[in-house]
Amino acid sequence: MYHRLRDMREDKDLPQRKLADLLNISQTTYSRYESGALDIPSAALIALARFYDTSIDYLLGLTDDPIPYKK
């Protein structure tokens, strides 16, 4: 479901542990986010979008444009 999370992480050669640490969660929880087994809380989506400098819509697959919205 959240294949973009995995793709973006792998593009940066980051282990799941790095993103889990960023979000203050376990690696297992982060793995469940990537697989779609667990819904991602909005605070985690915001943190990931900021980390990757993209929009939440892109992370969720609602748009194919990775450029974040203007503030």
C-alpha positions as CSV (number, residue, x, y, z in Angstrom):
1,M,0.0,0.0,0.0
2,Y,2.7,2.5,0.9
3,H,5.2,1.3,-1.7
4,R,6.5,4.8,-2.1
5,L,7.8,4.9,1.4
6,R,9.9,1.8,0.7
7,D,11.0,3.1,-2.7
8,M,12.1,6.5,-1.3
9,R,13.9,4.9,1.6
10,E,15.8,2.4,-0.7
11,D,16.6,5.2,-3.2
12,K,18.5,6.9,-0.3
13,D,20.1,3.6,0.8
14,L,18.6,4.0,4.3
15,P,17.7,1.1,6.6
16,Q,14.2,1.0,8.1
17,R,15.9,1.5,11.5
18,K,16.9,5.1,10.5
19,L,13.4,6.1,9.7
20,A,12.1,4.3,12.8
21,D,14.5,6.3,14.9
22,L,13.4,9.6,13.1
23,L,9.8,8.8,14.1
24,N,10.6,7.4,17.6
25,I,9.0,4.1,16.8
26,S,10.3,0.5,16.6
27,Q,11.7,-0.9,13.3
28,T,8.9,-3.4,13.4
29,T,6.3,-0.7,13.5
30,Y,8.0,1.1,10.6
31,S,8.1,-2.1,8.6
32,R,4.3,-2.5,9.2
33,Y,3.8,1.1,7.8
34,E,5.7,0.2,4.6
35,S,3.8,-3.0,4.1
36,G,0.4,-1.3,4.8
37,A,-0.3,-3.6,7.7
38,L,-0.6,-0.5,9.9
39,D,-2.0,2.9,9.1
40,I,0.5,5.7,9.4
41,P,-0.5,8.4,11.9
42,S,-0.7,12.0,10.5
43,A,2.3,13.2,12.6
44,A,4.5,10.4,11.1
45,L,3.3,11.3,7.6
46,I,4.2,15.0,8.2
47,A,7.6,14.0,9.5
48,L,8.3,11.7,6.6
49,A,7.2,14.3,4.0
50,R,9.5,16.9,5.6
51,F,12.4,14.4,5.7
52,Y,12.0,13.5,2.1
53,D,11.0,17.1,1.1
54,T,7.9,16.0,-0.7
55,S,4.1,16.1,-0.1
56,I,2.0,13.7,1.9
57,D,-0.1,13.3,-1.2
58,Y,3.0,11.9,-3.0
59,L,3.8,9.6,-0.1
60,L,0.2,8.2,-0.2
61,G,0.2,7.9,-4.0
62,L,-2.5,10.5,-4.6
63,T,-0.2,12.4,-7.0
64,D,2.8,11.5,-9.1
65,D,4.4,14.9,-8.6
66,P,7.1,14.6,-5.8
67,I,7.5,18.4,-5.6
68,P,6.1,19.6,-2.3
69,Y,3.3,22.3,-2.2
70,K,4.3,25.9,-1.7
71,K,3.8,27.2,1.8
